């Protein structure tokens, strides 16, 4: 099983970069950049869809035949801690490989040294504190799982430099091969250990094996990049560049994962297992659509940052693409939550269905906010990012704590949507406007998909009452709802086609 990383497409201000004596590489020609981005986007989407389908199938097998809600709860706690650590394990300096102009191999050895050192120290601290952390999160049994799974922190720190070179060069074809090997070997280890009765520890060792494969694959695909070195001037510039972004990234991951901590600490492992399953389902559209887009969006937005008009066009059309692709998935999973979970995972998991519709709404908000995050980072809006993420976290914690005690996992899901939709979205819109992207462009990108989603919701509710929720009924409902959505979004096709021709120029 692969482990999702924190947003890895941040950047900082180019003024933080050390001035190299060698000439700066000129920007790519418009047509060349457009071709690179389109090719990378295609490979990234194929890669993401294939891997997510594989993870989906693996999750079904594990949930039906090997692991129960309690084991999923322990895994959820360990994964949450890992993701938060991964958000800042390399102090943000790895992003310089993607963002800084000039010959990246000049400062790559210093990046590698900083990233490896900080990741190693972070793991040592986690190893010592694992029992305390697991106890505070309501899962004392998770301590050893934490110690094993968080070995990925060190592995990821070393892999930052070769992985960064692949991203910088839009080499998503090579990355697809690497990620495929990660999935096959890591998942094989997870399945073998799970059916041997190792519980949540099977996820931990599977993650470690998969990340080792990724490290080896990235090193082979970007030869000569794993060279340690040290330049004090570069190190200071890298830390000025990376630390603010690492802080913003950690805040972003804390926002996404604080709910798991709240549920584990207040409701226990079994309730957490149901919540983790529902949250993972709600993340399918985010991972399939948003993750594929984000592997190229940061690099693309960075190339457009010097032209406010081009950046505004690029962002609005990119948002239109991801929202158009995401809305039907979100509406289907929200409207057919209980029969879908019962059909896919079995009746023992149906308590997760009550939280799923709210989490699907949150998933849609996450997709838009993650793309906005990449855009704001590309234009150097670090203060705006701190404001948005900090405000989100500060408002979210008390709301989730109260909601968990009042209405369990459903309350937590509702609290998430309340804070995200009522507070965070308006703040993001203000930050984007300050970056030159007006509300009109965003409304144009979202109007037709939202209309199509509303039509789908009406179709699903009406047909489910008439036909029930049997397998054939679900197939018929899905077909008619998707047909209605396609009709609604047809007027936006010209707008969406402009992504490849104009946005990245």
C-alpha positions, 0 to 999 in steps of 0.5 A: 500500500502506498502512502500519500504525501503531503502537498509536495508542490510548494514553492517559495519566492525566487529571491530567496535562492542564492545567486549562482555564478553560472547563467540562469536557464532561460524559460522554456519556449511556450510550445515546448512547455505546453507539450511537456505539461500535457504529456506529464498530465496524461502520464500522471493521470494514468499513473494515479488512476491505475494505482488508485484502482489497485489500492481500492481493490486491495482495500476491499480484500483487506476489509472483507477478509483480513482486518476489522474496524479496530485494526483500521483504526490503529492504521488510521492513527499511524498513517495520520502521524506519518503524513503530518511528519512527511509534510515537513520532514525535509524542512521544505528545502526539497521544493527548491529542486523543482522551483529554483532556476539555474543548474539544480545539481549545484545545490542538490548536495546541500538539499540532500544533506539537510533533508536527510539530517532533518528527517533522521532527527525527526524519526529519532524523536518520534521513536522515543515519543511513540508510546506517548503519542499513541496514548494521547491519540487513544490507541496505545497499541499503535506505538510499535506500528508508529515506529515501523511506519515512520521509517518512511520519514527517513526514506522519503527525506533521502528520496527528495532530491531524485524525486524532485529532479523527476518532477522538475523535468515533468518525467511522469512516465518514469515516475509511473513505472516507479510508483507501479513497482512501489504498489506491487511490492508494498501491497504484496507485503501488506497482504501476506502479513495481513493474512498471517494475522499481523493486523495494522503492522502489515500496513507499516511494513508494506509502506516501508517496502514500497518507499524503499522501492521508490527511493531506489527507482528515483535514484536510478531514474535520476542518476547522479543526484544522491550526492551529499555535500554542504555549502553554508551559503546555500544552506541558509538560502534553502532554509529561508526558502523552505521553512515557511513552506514546511510550516504551511504544509504542516498546517495543511496536513494538520487540517486534513488529519486532525479529525482522525486524532479527534475521533481516535481520542474521543470515540475509540478505535472501532469508531475510528475504523469506520471513520477512516474507511469513510474518509478514504472513500471520500478521498477517491476523487481527491486522489484520482483527479487532484493528485494527478493534477498536482503533480504538474500544476505547481511546475506549470503555475510556477512557469506562469507566475510572471504573467498575472493574466496567463496565471489567472487563465491557467488556474481557472481552466485547471480548476474547471478541469478538476471540478468537472472530473470530480463532481460526478464521483462525489455526487454518486458516492454521496447519494449512494453511500450506504448501498455502495459500502454494503456492496463493496465492503460488506454489511459490517462496514455500513455504519461508515455510510452515515458520515460519507455524504458530508465527507464527499462535500469536504472532498470537493472543497479539498480539491479546489483548495489544494489547487488554490494552495499550489497557485498561491505558493507559485506566486509567493503568497506565503503569508496568505497560506499561513493565514488560511491554514492557520485559521482553518486549524484554529477553527476546526479543532474546537468544532470537531471536539464538540461535534464528536461528542454530540453526534459521533463520526457524523458530527465530525464530518458535519463540523469539517464541512461547516468550517471549510465551506463557511470560513475557509473557502471565502478566505481562499477566494480573497487570497486568490483575488489578491493574487490576480484571480477574480471571483468571476473566473472561478465561478465560470470554472465551477458553474456548469459542473455544479449545475450538473451535480445538482441534476445528478442529485435529483436523479439519484434521489428520485430513482432510488425511491422508485427502483430501490438499491439493488445491484441492477438498480444502482447500475441504472441510477448511475447510468442515468445520473451520469448521462444527465451530468454530461448534458449539463457540462457540454456547454463548458467544453470549449472553455475546458479545451482551452487548457492545453492551447492557452493556459501554459503559454 
